[in-house]
Amino acid sequence: MEPKLVRVPTEADIQKAFNTAPKGISEATHKAHLGLWQGYANKTNEIRKALAELDTDPAKANQIYSQTRALKVNYGFAYGGYINHNVYFDIIGGDGGPATGDVATLINEAYGSFEKWAADLKMTGISGRGWAYLGYDHEEQRVFNYIGDGQDTYPAWNNTLILALDVYEHAYFLDFQTARAKYIDAFFNCIDWDAVNGRLLKATGK
Ligand SMILES: [Fe+2]
């Protein structure tokens, strides 16, 4: 059976992100970043093709090393990286400022105020080795700022990612060198809250 493949992003997918340039995150950063995003898409597709052709004999599976293990462990990283960047590039390029709509209500319910939420996300982003995520928890119907050390850590299963903050160095080194906190401040000025609300709506179906 032919595997379903993901769409590989193109320059058109980073056009909106170019709006961040006056706020400090340059077009050059996004153009270089696109190559990495494409890499996650291509590797996702490569692994899906390899899995489709894999010999499914259980005797060949092994927890120390096996083709299944190698492909499945790296699949989480590849597809995770693809999804994380889909969300990141969808929710930047906006006007920033305080949250709006239903997301604002959920943020206030979970954190008390937008300012407290923003402080928590900034702290989370500085503490993460790769990502900070705002997840919508379907079980508790609330939002939570998760930390990510890789493309495949650490949100729980019952969440939908509605906002992603990339804190890998490639997202800011060109513009801010090692000053990650300044990059996060710029990110807050570039959030597209309509896009975040769109993702929440899709997640809740309300
Ligand atoms: Fe990235």
Residues whose N, C-alpha, C, O or C-beta is under 5 A from the ligand:
A	BS01	LIG	D166 Y168
